[in-house]
Amino acid sequence: MRNLFAPSLSAVVNQQPDMEMAGTAPDAFIARELIKQLNPDVLTLDIDMPRMDGLEFLSRLMRLRPMPVIMISSLTTRGSKATLNALEHGAVDFLPKPEHRAAENIESWGQQVVEKIRIAARAKLNLRSQRTRPILAGIPVRQQSIIAIGSSTGGTEALRQVLMPLPVSTPGIVIAQHMPSGFTHSFAQRLDSLCQIAVREAQDGEPVLPGTALIAPGDRHMEIIGQDNGYRVRLSDAPAVNRHRPSVDVLFDSVARQASKHASAALLTGMGADGARGLLHLRQTGAFTLAQSEATCVVFGMPREAIALGGAKKVVDLDDISQCLLDSFHYKNASTKDVRR
C-alpha cells in the first residue's frame, strides 16, 4: 500500500495482540519480493501504485500465489469500478481511503482495516464457480411475489452468480449488500450489464417490479412498504443496525411485515450476524428462506448464525441458489438439503 497511509496503518496493526505488520512496499515490484520473503497471511493493496497498478498486480498474484487481499481505493467513479474489477479477480474485500487526512480519521480508518484483516485471514479463496450458467426458465410472476437477498464479505461475487442466470420473468428483488456509499451505483451498473434482469441502485419511493433487482445504496437503510398490489422501497438514514447501514435485518424485517408468505429470501456469505434474525422473522411469517452453504461461502458468518437460529429452511450451494429461489415460487423441485431444528 502507498506510503501516505502505510505508517498510520502499521501503527494500528502493531497495536493488535493478534497481528503484526510484516512489511510495506512502495510499488508492486518490491511488494512481490517482500511476499516471497515474508509469506504474509493477508495483503492490503492500493489500486493506485507506481510502475504497476494494483489490478495488474492482483491478477498476477492470484494466478501465482493466491492469498487474501484487501483492496484500498479512492472514492471516485474510477476507483469504484477498479475496486469491483479487483473483487472479480479474487480480492476478498475492500475499503475506501479516508476522505479527510486528519489524525482521528486515519485512526478510525485504520481500525476498519484491522477488522477487515481479521475477516480476510479466515476467508476462503478460489471459490469462483467454473460452471457455465445458462439462463433459467421463467416462472409466472405475481405482483406481490418478492425476493430479498442479504450479503456482506464475498457478496459482490456471490450476487453476480445468483443474479446472472435469472430470467426476466423473475419476481422483483431487493438486496442489502454491506457496501460504503460511492460504490453501489457502479456495482449495480456492472450487474445490469451482465444480467438478463435489470439491476439498479434503489431510489427512494421506487416500485419493486418483476424482472428488476434494486440494491440498497451504500450507507442507507432500505425497507419495502406496500403499494397497491405490490411494493415500493423506502430509504432512510436511521442509525446503523448490527453496526451496518444498510442492514440486512432492516430489509428482511420489512419484507416479513409486508410480504410474509409471498416472499423468498436468501442470506449469503458474510461475517457477523446481520440478517440472521431477519431471516428467522421471514420464516416465521411463512416466507421461504435459505442460507448459503459453508462450502461455498467466502466467510461463513451470517449464514451460520441464521442456521443456528433456525431461520433457514434450506442450506444451498451458491451455484444452486438461483434455481432454488425460483423453485420456491412453485416452478419445479430443486436438489437441496432441509435443515431440521
C-alpha positions as CSV (number, residue, x, y, z in Angstrom):
1,M,0.0,0.0,0.0
2,R,1.1,3.6,-0.7
3,N,3.4,5.4,1.8
4,L,0.8,8.1,2.6
5,F,-1.3,5.8,4.8
6,A,1.2,2.9,5.5
7,P,2.8,4.4,8.6
8,S,-0.5,5.0,10.3
9,L,-1.9,1.6,9.4
10,S,1.3,-0.1,10.6
11,A,0.9,1.6,14.0
12,V,-2.7,0.5,14.3
13,V,-1.9,-3.1,13.2
14,N,1.0,-3.4,15.5
15,Q,-1.1,-2.4,18.5
16,Q,-3.3,-5.5,17.9
17,P,-2.4,-8.6,20.0
18,D,-3.2,-11.0,17.2
19,M,-1.4,-9.4,14.2
20,E,1.7,-7.5,13.1
21,M,2.6,-5.6,10.0
22,A,5.2,-7.8,8.3
23,G,6.3,-5.1,5.9
24,T,5.3,-2.3,3.5
25,A,6.2,-1.7,-0.1
26,P,6.1,1.5,-2.3
27,D,5.4,-0.4,-5.5
28,A,4.4,-3.8,-6.9
29,F,7.9,-5.0,-7.7
30,I,9.1,-4.5,-4.1
31,A,5.9,-6.0,-2.8
32,R,6.5,-9.1,-4.9
33,E,9.9,-9.6,-3.3
34,L,8.6,-9.0,0.2
35,I,5.8,-11.5,-0.3
36,K,8.3,-14.1,-1.2
37,Q,10.4,-13.3,1.8
38,L,7.7,-12.7,4.4
39,N,4.9,-15.0,3.3
40,P,2.2,-12.8,4.8
41,D,-1.3,-14.1,5.8
42,V,-3.1,-11.1,4.3
43,L,-2.2,-8.3,1.9
44,T,-3.6,-4.8,1.7
45,L,-3.2,-3.5,-1.8
46,D,-3.6,0.1,-3.1
47,I,-5.3,0.2,-6.5
48,D,-3.2,3.3,-7.5
49,M,0.5,2.3,-7.4
50,P,3.6,3.4,-9.4
51,R,5.2,1.1,-12.0
52,M,2.3,-1.4,-12.0
53,D,-1.3,-0.7,-11.0
54,G,-2.9,-2.7,-8.2
55,L,-5.3,-4.5,-10.6
56,E,-2.5,-5.9,-12.7
57,F,-0.5,-6.9,-9.6
58,L,-3.6,-8.6,-8.1
59,S,-4.3,-10.5,-11.3
60,R,-0.7,-11.9,-11.4
61,L,-0.7,-12.6,-7.6
62,M,-3.9,-14.6,-7.7
63,R,-2.5,-16.8,-10.5
64,L,0.8,-17.4,-8.9
65,R,0.4,-17.1,-5.2
66,P,-3.3,-16.8,-4.1
67,M,-3.8,-15.1,-0.8
68,P,-6.4,-13.0,1.0
69,V,-6.2,-9.4,-0.4
70,I,-8.0,-6.3,0.8
71,M,-8.1,-3.5,-1.8
72,I,-7.7,0.1,-0.8
73,S,-9.3,2.5,-3.3
74,S,-10.4,6.1,-3.8
75,L,-14.0,7.3,-3.6
76,T,-14.2,8.1,-7.3
77,T,-16.1,6.6,-10.2
78,R,-12.8,5.2,-11.5
79,G,-11.9,3.9,-8.0
80,S,-15.2,2.2,-7.5
81,K,-15.1,0.5,-10.9
82,A,-11.5,-0.6,-10.3
83,T,-12.5,-2.0,-6.9
84,L,-15.2,-4.1,-8.5
85,N,-12.8,-5.4,-11.0
86,A,-10.5,-6.3,-8.2
87,L,-13.2,-8.3,-6.4
88,E,-13.9,-10.2,-9.6
89,H,-10.2,-11.0,-9.8
90,G,-10.2,-12.5,-6.3
91,A,-9.8,-9.8,-3.8
92,V,-11.7,-10.7,-0.6
93,D,-12.8,-7.2,0.4
94,F,-12.1,-3.5,0.0
95,L,-12.1,-0.2,1.9
96,P,-12.1,3.3,0.5
97,K,-9.4,5.7,1.6
98,P,-10.4,8.2,4.2
99,E,-11.8,11.4,2.7
100,H,-10.0,13.6,5.2
101,R,-6.5,13.1,6.4
102,A,-6.9,14.4,9.9
103,A,-5.3,12.1,12.5
104,E,-8.7,11.0,14.0
105,N,-10.0,10.0,10.6
106,I,-6.8,8.0,9.8
107,E,-7.1,6.2,13.2
108,S,-10.7,5.3,12.6
109,W,-9.9,4.1,9.1
110,G,-7.1,2.0,10.4
111,Q,-9.4,0.3,12.9
112,Q,-11.7,-0.6,10.0
113,V,-8.8,-2.1,8.0
114,V,-7.8,-4.1,11.1
115,E,-11.3,-5.6,11.3
116,K,-11.3,-6.5,7.7
117,I,-7.8,-8.1,8.0
118,R,-9.2,-10.4,10.7
119,I,-12.1,-11.4,8.5
120,A,-9.8,-11.8,5.4
121,A,-7.5,-14.1,7.4
122,R,-10.3,-16.6,7.8
123,A,-11.7,-16.2,4.3
124,K,-11.8,-19.0,1.7
125,L,-10.2,-18.4,-1.7
126,N,-10.8,-19.8,-5.2
127,L,-14.5,-20.3,-4.7
128,R,-15.4,-18.8,-8.1
129,S,-17.7,-21.1,-10.0
130,Q,-16.4,-22.7,-13.1
131,R,-19.8,-23.9,-14.3
132,T,-21.5,-22.4,-17.3
133,R,-24.6,-20.7,-16.0
134,P,-27.5,-20.9,-18.6
135,I,-30.4,-18.5,-18.2
136,L,-33.1,-20.3,-16.2
137,A,-36.6,-20.9,-17.3
138,G,-39.0,-18.2,-16.2
139,I,-42.0,-18.6,-13.9
140,P,-45.4,-17.0,-13.8
141,V,-44.9,-13.9,-11.7
142,R,-47.4,-12.4,-9.3
143,Q,-47.1,-8.7,-8.4
144,Q,-47.0,-9.5,-4.7
145,S,-44.2,-12.0,-5.1
146,I,-40.8,-10.7,-4.0
147,I,-37.2,-12.0,-3.4
148,A,-35.0,-10.5,-0.7
149,I,-31.2,-11.1,-0.5
150,G,-28.6,-10.1,2.1
151,S,-24.8,-10.4,1.8
152,S,-21.5,-9.0,3.0
153,T,-17.9,-10.1,2.6
154,G,-17.7,-12.1,-0.6
155,G,-21.2,-10.9,-1.5
156,T,-20.4,-8.9,-4.7
157,E,-19.3,-12.1,-6.5
158,A,-22.0,-14.2,-4.9
159,L,-24.7,-11.8,-6.0
160,R,-23.3,-11.9,-9.5
161,Q,-23.5,-15.7,-9.6
162,V,-27.1,-15.6,-8.2
163,L,-28.5,-12.9,-10.4
164,M,-26.9,-13.7,-13.8
165,P,-28.9,-16.9,-14.5
166,L,-32.3,-15.3,-13.5
167,P,-34.8,-14.8,-16.4
168,V,-36.7,-11.6,-16.9
169,S,-39.8,-13.4,-15.6
170,T,-38.5,-13.3,-12.0
171,P,-40.2,-11.7,-9.1
172,G,-38.9,-8.3,-8.0
173,I,-35.7,-8.5,-6.0
174,V,-34.4,-6.2,-3.1
175,I,-30.8,-6.5,-2.0
176,A,-28.9,-5.3,1.0
177,Q,-25.1,-5.7,0.4
178,H,-22.8,-4.2,3.0
179,M,-21.0,-1.6,1.0
180,P,-20.0,2.0,1.6
181,S,-21.5,5.0,-0.2
182,G,-20.0,5.7,-3.6
183,F,-19.7,2.1,-4.7
184,T,-23.2,0.7,-5.0
185,H,-24.1,2.7,-8.2
186,S,-21.1,1.3,-10.1
187,F,-21.9,-2.2,-8.6
188,A,-25.5,-2.0,-9.9
189,Q,-24.3,-0.8,-13.3
190,R,-21.9,-3.7,-13.6
191,L,-24.5,-6.3,-12.7
192,D,-27.0,-4.7,-15.0
193,S,-24.6,-5.1,-17.9
194,L,-24.2,-8.8,-17.1
195,C,-27.8,-9.9,-16.2
196,Q,-31.0,-10.5,-18.1
197,I,-32.9,-8.8,-15.3
198,A,-32.5,-5.0,-14.8
199,V,-30.3,-4.1,-11.8
200,R,-30.3,-0.6,-10.3
201,E,-29.3,1.3,-7.2
202,A,-32.6,1.9,-5.5
203,Q,-34.1,5.3,-5.3
204,D,-36.5,6.3,-2.5
205,G,-40.1,5.5,-3.4
206,E,-39.1,3.3,-6.4
207,P,-41.6,0.4,-7.1
208,V,-40.3,-3.1,-6.9
209,L,-41.1,-4.6,-10.3
210,P,-40.8,-8.1,-11.7
211,G,-37.5,-8.6,-13.6
212,T,-35.8,-5.9,-11.6
213,A,-33.3,-6.0,-8.7
214,L,-32.9,-3.0,-6.5
215,I,-29.7,-2.6,-4.5
216,A,-29.7,-0.6,-1.3
217,P,-27.5,2.5,-1.7
218,G,-24.3,2.4,0.4
219,D,-24.8,3.9,3.9
220,R,-28.6,4.0,3.6
221,H,-31.1,1.5,5.1
222,M,-33.7,0.1,2.7
223,E,-37.2,-1.2,3.5
224,I,-40.2,-2.1,1.5
225,I,-43.7,-0.7,2.0
226,G,-47.0,-1.8,0.5
227,Q,-48.2,-0.1,-2.7
228,D,-51.4,-1.2,-4.5
229,N,-50.8,-4.9,-5.1
230,G,-47.1,-4.6,-4.8
231,Y,-44.3,-2.8,-3.0
232,R,-42.0,0.2,-3.2
233,V,-38.8,0.9,-1.4
234,R,-38.2,3.4,1.4
235,L,-34.6,4.6,2.1
236,S,-33.5,6.2,5.4
237,D,-30.5,7.5,7.3
238,A,-31.6,5.9,10.5
239,P,-28.8,4.7,12.9
240,A,-26.8,1.6,11.9
241,V,-28.2,-1.8,12.9
242,N,-25.8,-4.5,13.8
243,R,-23.1,-1.9,13.0
244,H,-24.3,-1.8,9.4
245,R,-26.1,0.6,7.1
246,P,-27.6,-0.8,5.0
247,S,-28.6,-3.5,7.4
248,V,-29.9,-6.9,6.1
249,D,-32.1,-7.2,9.2
250,V,-33.8,-3.9,8.5
251,L,-34.6,-5.1,4.9
252,F,-35.7,-8.6,5.9
253,D,-37.9,-7.4,8.7
254,S,-39.7,-5.1,6.4
255,V,-40.2,-7.9,3.8
256,A,-41.5,-10.1,6.6
257,R,-44.1,-7.4,7.6
258,Q,-45.2,-6.5,4.2
259,A,-44.9,-9.7,2.1
260,S,-44.8,-12.6,4.5
261,K,-45.7,-15.8,2.6
262,H,-45.3,-14.1,-0.7
263,A,-41.6,-13.7,-0.2
264,S,-38.5,-15.8,-0.6
265,A,-35.2,-14.8,0.9
266,A,-31.5,-15.8,0.8
267,L,-28.7,-14.9,3.2
268,L,-25.3,-15.1,1.5
269,T,-21.7,-15.0,2.6
270,G,-20.6,-12.5,5.2
271,M,-19.1,-12.0,8.7
272,G,-21.2,-11.4,11.7
273,A,-24.9,-11.9,12.4
274,D,-26.7,-9.2,10.3
275,G,-29.7,-10.8,8.6
276,A,-29.9,-13.9,10.8
277,R,-32.7,-12.6,13.0
278,G,-34.4,-11.1,10.0
279,L,-34.3,-14.4,8.1
280,L,-35.9,-16.1,11.1
281,H,-38.6,-13.5,11.2
282,L,-39.3,-14.1,7.5
283,R,-39.5,-17.9,8.0
284,Q,-41.9,-17.4,11.0
285,T,-44.2,-15.3,8.8
286,G,-44.4,-18.0,6.1
287,A,-41.6,-16.9,3.7
288,F,-39.3,-19.4,2.0
289,T,-35.8,-18.9,3.4
290,L,-32.4,-20.3,2.5
291,A,-28.8,-19.8,3.7
292,Q,-25.7,-20.2,1.5
293,S,-23.7,-23.4,2.4
294,E,-20.5,-23.2,4.3
295,A,-18.6,-24.9,1.5
296,T,-19.3,-22.1,-0.9
297,C,-19.1,-19.1,1.4
298,V,-16.1,-16.8,1.4
299,V,-16.9,-16.1,5.1
300,F,-19.5,-18.4,6.8
301,G,-20.7,-16.0,9.4
302,M,-24.1,-14.6,8.7
303,P,-25.5,-17.8,7.2
304,R,-24.1,-19.8,10.2
305,E,-25.9,-17.6,12.6
306,A,-29.2,-17.8,10.6
307,I,-28.9,-21.6,10.6
308,A,-28.2,-21.7,14.3
309,L,-31.3,-19.6,15.0
310,G,-33.5,-21.9,12.8
311,G,-34.1,-19.1,10.2
312,A,-33.0,-21.1,7.2
313,K,-35.4,-23.6,5.7
314,K,-32.7,-24.9,3.4
315,V,-29.0,-24.7,3.1
316,V,-27.9,-24.3,-0.6
317,D,-24.7,-24.2,-2.5
318,L,-24.1,-20.9,-4.3
319,D,-24.5,-22.4,-7.8
320,D,-28.0,-23.7,-6.9
321,I,-29.4,-20.6,-5.2
322,S,-30.9,-19.0,-8.3
323,Q,-32.8,-22.1,-9.2
324,C,-33.9,-22.7,-5.6
325,L,-35.3,-19.2,-5.3
326,L,-37.4,-19.8,-8.5
327,D,-38.4,-23.2,-7.3
328,S,-39.7,-21.7,-4.1
329,F,-42.4,-20.0,-6.2
330,H,-43.6,-23.5,-7.2
331,Y,-41.7,-23.7,-10.5
332,K,-40.1,-27.1,-10.0
333,N,-38.2,-29.0,-7.3
334,A,-34.5,-28.5,-6.6
335,S,-32.0,-30.7,-5.0
336,T,-31.2,-29.1,-1.7
337,K,-31.0,-30.0,1.9
338,D,-33.6,-29.4,4.6
339,V,-32.4,-28.0,7.9
340,R,-34.2,-29.5,10.9
341,R,-34.2,-27.9,14.3
